[in-house]
Amino acid sequence: MTRAEIERDYKVVDGRICSPGKFEGEMVYAPFYYQAMLEGMADRDDGPEYGFHVLPEDRAEFPELGDRQEIDFYERNDGFICEV
C-alpha cells in the first residue's frame, strides 16, 4: 500500500487520518504497516502487538516516521489500530 493509495482512501490532514474507522486519529503510515502485518511481514508479532523495523524506503514514502528505527502497533478489542 502506497501513500497515494492511503490518501485516496482516507482523509489525511497534517499526516493524520481523519476519516472514521479503524485508523482514525493514527498517522498516515498506519494502514501501510497494518497491511504488511496482514501479509505476515511483521518483524515481531507478540499476539496483540506487532512491530516493524523502519526501512529507508518506508521513511522515503512516509517522512513522518522521522528518524525512528522501529514502530509498534496493536489492535484494540473494538478493532481500532493504535500505535504504541
Contact map, one row per residue, 1 for C-alpha under 8 A:
111011000000000000000000000000110010000000000000000000000000000000000000000000000000
111111000000000000000000000000010000000000000000000000000000100000000000000000000000
111111100000000000000000000110010000000000000000000000000000110000000000000000000000
011111110000000000000000000000000000000000000000000000000000000000000000000000000000
111111111000000000000000000000000000000000000000000000000000000000000000000000000000
111111111100000000000000000100110000000000000000000000000000000000000000000000000000
001111111111000000000000000100000000000000000000000000000000000000000000000000000000
000111111110000000000000000000000000000000000000000000000000000000000000000000000000
000011111110000000000000000000000000000000000000000000000000000000000000000000000000
000001111111000011100000000000000000000000000000000000000000000000000000000000000000
000000111111100011100000000000000000000000000000000000000000000000000000000000000000
000000100111111111100000000100000000000000000000000000000000000000000000000000000000
000000000011111111000000000000000000000000000000000000000000000000000000000000000000
000000000001111100000000000000000000000000000000000000000000000000000000000000000000
000000000001111110000000001100000000000000000000000000000000000100000000000000000000
000000000001111111000001111100000000000000000000000000000000000000000000000000000000
000000000111101111100011111100000000000000000000000000000000000000000000000000000000
000000000111100111110001100000000000000000000000000000000000000000000000000000000000
000000000111000011111011000000000000000000000000000000000000000000000000000000000000
000000000000000001111111000000000000000000000000000000000000000000000000000000000000
000000000000000000111111000000000000000000000000000000000000000000000000000000010000
000000000000000000011111000000000000000000000000000000000000000000000000000000111000
000000000000000010111111110001100000000000000000000000000000000000000000000000011100
000000000000000111111111110000000000000000000000000000000000000000000000000000010000
000000000000000111000011111000000000000000000000000000000000000000000000000000000000
000000000000000110000011111101000000000000000000000000000000000000000000000000001110
000000000000001110000000111111000000000000000000000000000000000000000000000000000000
001001100001001110000000011111100000000000000000000000000000010000000000000000000000
001000000000000000000000001111111000000000000000000000000000010000000000000000000000
000000000000000000000010011111111100000000000000000000000000000000000000000000001010
100001000000000000000010000111111110000000000000000000000000000000000000000000000000
111001000000000000000000000011111111000000000000000000000000000000000000000000000000
000000000000000000000000000011111111100000000000000100000000000000000000000000000000
000000000000000000000000000001111111110000000000000000000000000000000000000000001000
100000000000000000000000000000111111111000000000000000000000000000000000000000000000
000000000000000000000000000000011111111111000000000000000000000000000000000000000000
000000000000000000000000000000001111111111000000010000000000000000000000000000000000
000000000000000000000000000000000111111110000000000000000000000000000000000000000000
000000000000000000000000000000000011111110000000000000000000000000000000000000000000
000000000000000000000000000000000001111111000000000000000000000000000000000000000000
000000000000000000000000000000000001111111100000000000000000000000000000000000000000
000000000000000000000000000000000001100111111000011100000000000000000000000000000000
000000000000000000000000000000000000000011111000011110000000000000000000000000000000
000000000000000000000000000000000000000001111100011100000000000000000000000000000000
000000000000000000000000000000000000000001111111111000000000000000000000000000000000
000000000000000000000000000000000000000000011111110000000000000000000000000000000000
000000000000000000000000000000000000000000001111110000000000000000000000000000000000
000000000000000000000000000000000000000000001111110000000000000000000000011100000000
000000000000000000000000000000000000000000001111111000000000000000000001111000000000
000000000000000000000000000000000000100001111111111100000000000000000001110000000000
000000000000000000000000000000000000000001111000111110000000000000000111100000000000
000000000000000000000000000000001000000001110000011111000000000000000111000000000000
000000000000000000000000000000000000000000100000001111100000000000001110000000000000
000000000000000000000000000000000000000000000000000111110110000000011110000000000000
000000000000000000000000000000000000000000000000000011111110000000001000000000000000
000000000000000000000000000000000000000000000000000001111111000000000000000000000000
000000000000000000000000000000000000000000000000000000111111100000000000000000000000
000000000000000000000000000000000000000000000000000001111111110000000000000000000000
000000000000000000000000000000000000000000000000000001111111111111000000000000000000
000000000000000000000000000000000000000000000000000000011111111000000000000000000000
011000000000000000000000000000000000000000000000000000001111111000000000000000000000
001000000000000000000000000110000000000000000000000000000111111110000000000000000000
000000000000000000000000000000000000000000000000000000000011111111000000000000000000
000000000000001000000000000000000000000000000000000000000010011111000000000000000000
000000000000000000000000000000000000000000000000000000000010011111110000000000000000
000000000000000000000000000000000000000000000000000000000010001111110000000000000000
000000000000000000000000000000000000000000000000000000000000000011111000000000000000
000000000000000000000000000000000000000000000000000001000000000011111110000000000000
000000000000000000000000000000000000000000000000000011100000000000111110000000000000
000000000000000000000000000000000000000000000000001111000000000000011111000000000000
000000000000000000000000000000000000000000000000001111000000000000011111100000000011
000000000000000000000000000000000000000000000000111100000000000000000111110000000011
000000000000000000000000000000000000000000000000111000000000000000000011111000001111
000000000000000000000000000000000000000000000001110000000000000000000001111100001111
000000000000000000000000000000000000000000000001100000000000000000000000111111111100
000000000000000000000000000000000000000000000001000000000000000000000000011111111100
000000000000000000000000000000000000000000000000000000000000000000000000001111110000
000000000000000000000000000000000000000000000000000000000000000000000000001111110000
000000000000000000000100000000000000000000000000000000000000000000000000001111111000
000000000000000000001111000000000000000000000000000000000000000000000000001111111100
000000000000000000000110010001000100000000000000000000000000000000000000111100111110
000000000000000000000010010000000000000000000000000000000000000000000000111100011111
000000000000000000000000010001000000000000000000000000000000000000000011110000001111
000000000000000000000000000000000000000000000000000000000000000000000011110000000111
